[in-house]
Each structure stands twice: as structure tokens, then as C-alpha cells.
Amino acid sequence: MSVTRPTSRARSDAGTARSLQKGLQTKAAIVDAALGLATQIGLEGLSIGALAEVMQMSKSGVFAHFGSREELQISVVREYHHRFEEEVFYPAMAASRGLPRLCALFDNWMKRTSVEIDSGCIYISGAVEFDDRPGPVRDALASSVNTWLSAMKRAIEIAIAEGHLRADTDAGQMGFEIHALILALHYEARFLRSPESLRRAVTAFEGIVARYRAGAADEASPATAARKTTRPARGKA
């Protein structure tokens, strides 16, 4: 029985595939290490040299995978966003449409924020570093944050459509309030070390939902309040 031996081209192709796979694995390991550094020292603190030292690689070896410090920073932002989606967004999709899903998104966001009280949040620290510095890194950060906030707004809109929240709910305003309390949580827990911050954030979220929930007191409607201020007094025209 004859044995078919791989041709030299087949062996070459297999070797190229293994080389590419190894290159991708090395790049992923570098990005993982860079993300760990960035949570501690910020995106601006990242350098090819520092990363090469952590990875026990040459600077040229690290540089070959990215080409520039800026591209390294953008890769870290993308990796952070990917992990954020995996931990916060996708698990919440298992919850029922409407308010249950919105609450699941917030709960997952809270869990991640509570972990990042010690490690730091790239979205928040990156905003501080790049808020007034236009360029590709800032664009990548802003795009990631806007993608997440748009998903939150969409969840609110679905909760309105499902009848779980009042029909006159301003989805953008509600999303703003939820985002604001997460920022306050991070500031108070990480900077002020307030032991009450997590509990207060949960209470604040429950208060936001209560104000917008369908069937809430009629007085909660701004339109109703406006009508009351213009209503004529009894006995007067």
C-alpha cells in the first residue's frame, strides 16, 4: 500500500498556518498584558518598552505586532470593549425583553464596576486622559462608550414599547441618569472609598425605575405637573 506524502507546498502552507496561529496567540497575550497595565497606569502610561519588559520580549518583537504605540492603545480599547460586552451585554440578553433585561444590564454593569473599583475602568480613566485630545485613540474610546450607551437606550425603548415604562419616558434622559449614577459609584467607591457607595447606587437605580415605571403616580408626569400649574382656580373663569 502506497503512502501519500505531503508535497513541499503543502508542508510550506502548514508551516505558514502554524506561524500565523502562533503570531495571533502572541499578539493576544501582549494585548492581555497591556490591558492589565492600562488598568493600573492608564492608556497614556503604556509604552512598547514597558510591555516588552513585562512580556520578556524585545521591543522590536512587541513593535512588530502593532507598529506603533497608538495602535497598541487602540487594541487595548477594543479588547476592553469586547470583554465588557461578554460580561455585561450578552448575558443580559437571556433576560425577558423590557424591564427585566434593562435591570439585568444594570446588574451586570454594577458587578463589573464593583470589580473595577480596585482595578480601574478604561472607559472612565480613558475619558480623563483623552477628553481634550483628539485622535484615533479618543475616537476608539468614544465609539466604544457610545455603542454601550446606545444599547442601554435601546433597552429602555424596548421597555417602553413593552409597557413596562411610561409611554412619555425620555429614553435618553433615563439612560443619562443611569450612566450618571455609575460614574458617581466609581468616583465614590474608588476615590473616596465610601463603604455605602454600592448600596446607594442600587437604591438610586430603583428610584429611577420607580419614577419611570408604567402605572407610577400621575404626579410623576411632567405634563401633568405643567397642567396643574395652569389649571384655573375654582370659581374663577
ABEGO torsion letter per residue (X at the ends): XBBBBBBAAAAAAAAAAAAAAAAAAAAAAAAAAAAAAAAAAEAAABBAAAAAAAAGBBAAAAAAAAGBAAAAAAAAAAAAAAAAAAAAAAAAAABBBEAAAAAAAAAAAAAAAAAAAAAEBAAAAAAAAAAABBEAAAAAAAAAAAAAAAAAAAAAAAAAAAGABBAABBAAAAAAAAAAAAAAAAAAAAAAGBAAAAAAAAAAAAAAAAAABBGBBAAABAAAAAAAAABBBBGBX
